[in-house]
Amino acid sequence: MGNSATDLSKGRVEGGLGSLIYVVDDDPIQIAFLEASLARCGHVVVGFADGEAALAAAMQSPPDVWVVDIRMPRIDGLEMLNRIKAASEGKARVMMITGGGRLDRIAQAISAGADDYLMKPFAPLEAAQKIHTLATRTSVAPPANDTDATR
């Protein structure tokens, strides 16, 4: 987490690396685990223990994918999701993380626009695969007001 998100995104573009992924979780072990898993897939990962810091960094260098823990201090993951989706006009790709079998929170997140979720504890391969799939997805769902989509 030593480099800034802007420095890392420039290096990603210049170096032809994978996607820029922001991991927002108040557990530093969880961040380190996801950084290591996703780096093996060629992605540049920036970890944040604070939602405010992640949102501020995204103003300078928006990530390709967000991985956000639902339960965090100050700004919880659902509020983060709402802010991310509003700032990106619904286009941001967001993976939510929750623990304790909180399917109700996942249902809320999916309804609010989350693309997928991980339930703690999760296997390293499962996490990396799901996030990598989201990061490398080539298209995003069309906006709800796209009249061609209803024809």
C-alpha positions in Angstrom: 0.0 0.0 0.0 3.0 2.2 -0.3 2.4 3.7 -3.7 -0.5 6.0 -4.5 -3.4 4.8 -6.6 -2.5 7.3 -9.3 1.1 6.0 -9.5 -0.1 2.5 -9.7 -2.7 3.1 -12.4 -0.1 4.9 -14.5 2.3 1.9 -14.1 -0.6 -0.4 -15.0 -1.3 1.4 -18.2 2.3 1.8 -19.2 3.2 -1.7 -18.2 0.2 -3.4 -19.9 -0.8 -5.0 -16.7 -4.2 -6.2 -15.7 -7.0 -4.3 -14.1 -6.7 -1.8 -11.3 -8.6 -3.2 -8.3 -9.4 -1.3 -5.1 -10.0 -3.5 -2.1 -11.7 -1.7 0.7 -11.7 -3.6 4.0 -10.9 -2.6 7.6 -9.1 -5.9 8.0 -5.4 -5.5 6.8 -5.0 -9.3 6.6 -7.9 -9.6 4.3 -6.5 -6.8 2.1 -3.0 -8.4 2.0 -4.6 -11.8 1.1 -6.6 -10.3 -1.8 -3.6 -8.3 -3.0 -1.5 -11.4 -3.2 -4.2 -13.5 -4.8 -5.0 -10.9 -7.5 -1.4 -9.9 -8.2 -0.9 -13.5 -9.4 -3.6 -12.9 -12.0 -1.7 -9.8 -13.2 -3.9 -7.2 -11.6 -2.7 -4.1 -9.7 -4.4 -4.0 -6.3 -4.6 -1.0 -4.0 -5.9 -1.7 -0.5 -7.8 0.8 1.7 -8.8 0.4 5.3 -11.1 3.4 5.0 -13.9 4.1 2.5 -13.3 7.8 2.5 -9.7 7.3 1.4 -10.8 4.9 -1.4 -13.5 7.3 -2.7 -11.0 10.2 -2.7 -8.4 8.1 -4.6 -11.1 7.1 -7.1 -11.6 10.7 -8.0 -8.0 10.8 -9.4 -7.8 7.2 -10.6 -11.0 5.2 -10.8 -10.5 1.5 -10.5 -11.7 -1.1 -12.9 -13.2 -3.1 -10.1 -14.1 -2.4 -6.5 -14.0 -5.1 -3.8 -15.8 -3.7 -0.8 -16.5 -5.3 2.6 -20.0 -4.6 3.8 -19.2 -4.2 7.4 -16.8 -1.3 8.0 -16.6 1.7 10.4 -17.6 5.2 9.3 -18.9 4.3 5.9 -20.4 0.8 5.6 -20.1 -1.2 2.4 -23.7 -0.5 1.3 -23.2 3.3 1.5 -19.9 2.8 -0.4 -21.8 0.9 -3.0 -24.4 3.7 -3.4 -21.7 6.3 -3.7 -19.6 4.3 -6.2 -22.6 3.6 -8.4 -23.8 7.2 -8.3 -20.3 8.6 -9.2 -20.0 6.1 -12.1 -23.5 6.5 -13.3 -24.0 2.8 -12.5 -21.1 1.6 -14.6 -18.6 0.6 -11.9 -18.0 -3.1 -11.2 -18.4 -3.9 -7.6 -17.8 -7.1 -5.7 -19.1 -7.1 -2.1 -17.7 -9.1 0.8 -19.7 -10.2 3.9 -19.3 -12.7 6.7 -21.5 -14.4 9.2 -23.9 -15.7 6.6 -25.5 -12.3 6.2 -27.5 -13.1 3.1 -29.9 -10.2 3.9 -27.0 -7.8 3.4 -26.0 -9.5 0.1 -29.6 -9.2 -1.1 -29.5 -5.5 -0.3 -26.2 -5.1 -2.1 -27.3 -6.9 -5.2 -30.5 -4.8 -5.3 -28.4 -1.7 -5.0 -26.3 -2.7 -8.0 -23.5 -4.9 -6.8 -22.2 -7.3 -9.5 -21.3 -10.2 -7.3 -20.3 -11.1 -3.8 -18.0 -13.3 -1.7 -19.0 -14.8 1.6 -16.3 -15.0 4.4 -14.5 -17.2 4.9 -13.8 -17.9 1.2 -11.2 -20.0 -0.5 -8.3 -18.1 -2.2 -8.9 -19.6 -5.6 -12.6 -18.8 -5.4 -12.0 -15.1 -4.5 -9.3 -14.6 -7.2 -11.4 -16.3 -9.9 -14.6 -14.3 -9.1 -12.8 -11.0 -9.0 -10.7 -11.8 -12.1 -13.9 -12.7 -14.0 -15.5 -9.4 -13.0 -12.3 -7.5 -13.9 -12.0 -9.0 -17.3 -15.6 -8.9 -18.3 -15.8 -7.0 -21.6 -19.2 -5.5 -21.4 -21.3 -3.8 -18.8 -25.1 -4.1 -18.6 -26.8 -1.3 -20.7 -28.4 1.5 -18.8 -31.9 1.0 -17.6 -33.2 3.8 -19.9 -31.6 2.3 -23.1 -34.6 2.1 -25.4 -32.9 -0.4 -27.8 -32.6 -2.9 -24.9 -36.4 -3.2 -24.7 -37.0 -3.8 -28.4 
